Amino acid sequence: MTKIVAILLFLIAAIQVIKPLGWPGLKKRADAWKLVAGVVCVTFASLVLSALFQGA
């Protein structure tokens, strides 16, 4: 599931670089870093959660 979300957000970031989406906070091409930062946060959170529940 995490890989699907990461791939989806990376695809949205690629689209943002090609043609800005116009969403709030994503008006310019240079705002694609915000989407990539979101991918990193989601991936990190999923790693932490899976590590927490691994021992349970």
NORKAHU-V274141 format. One record per pair of residues at least 12 apart in sequence whose C-alpha atoms are under 10 Angstrom apart, sorted by sequence separation. I is the first residue (numbers start at 1). J is the second residue. D is the distance in Angstrom with one decimal. If there is no record, write none. Layout:
i:I j:J d:D
i:I j:J d:D
//
This chain:
i:16 j:28 d:8.0
i:17 j:29 d:4.9
i:20 j:32 d:8.6
i:13 j:26 d:9.9
i:16 j:29 d:5.8
i:17 j:30 d:7.1
i:15 j:29 d:9.1
i:16 j:30 d:8.3
i:17 j:31 d:8.1
i:18 j:32 d:9.9
i:14 j:29 d:9.6
i:16 j:31 d:7.7
i:17 j:32 d:6.2
i:13 j:29 d:9.2
i:16 j:32 d:5.8
i:17 j:33 d:9.5
i:15 j:32 d:8.7
i:16 j:33 d:9.6
i:13 j:31 d:8.7
i:14 j:32 d:7.6
i:13 j:32 d:5.1
i:16 j:35 d:8.8
i:12 j:32 d:8.4
i:13 j:33 d:7.6
i:13 j:34 d:8.4
i:14 j:35 d:9.4
i:10 j:32 d:9.2
i:13 j:35 d:5.7
i:14 j:36 d:9.6
i:12 j:35 d:7.6
i:13 j:36 d:6.7
i:11 j:35 d:9.6
i:12 j:36 d:9.3
i:10 j:35 d:7.3
i:11 j:36 d:9.9
i:9 j:35 d:6.5
i:10 j:36 d:6.6
i:13 j:39 d:9.6
i:9 j:36 d:7.3
i:9 j:37 d:9.8
i:10 j:38 d:9.5
i:6 j:35 d:9.9
i:9 j:38 d:7.8
i:10 j:39 d:7.2
i:6 j:36 d:8.9
i:9 j:39 d:6.3
i:8 j:39 d:9.1
i:9 j:40 d:10.0
i:6 j:38 d:8.8
i:7 j:39 d:8.5
i:6 j:39 d:5.5
i:9 j:42 d:9.9
i:5 j:39 d:7.8
i:6 j:40 d:8.2
i:6 j:41 d:9.9
i:3 j:39 d:9.8
i:6 j:42 d:7.6
i:2 j:39 d:9.5
i:5 j:42 d:8.2
i:6 j:43 d:7.2
i:5 j:43 d:8.8
i:3 j:42 d:9.9
i:2 j:42 d:7.7
i:3 j:43 d:8.3
i:2 j:43 d:6.7
i:2 j:45 d:9.8
i:2 j:46 d:7.0
i:1 j:46 d:9.6
i:2 j:47 d:9.2
//
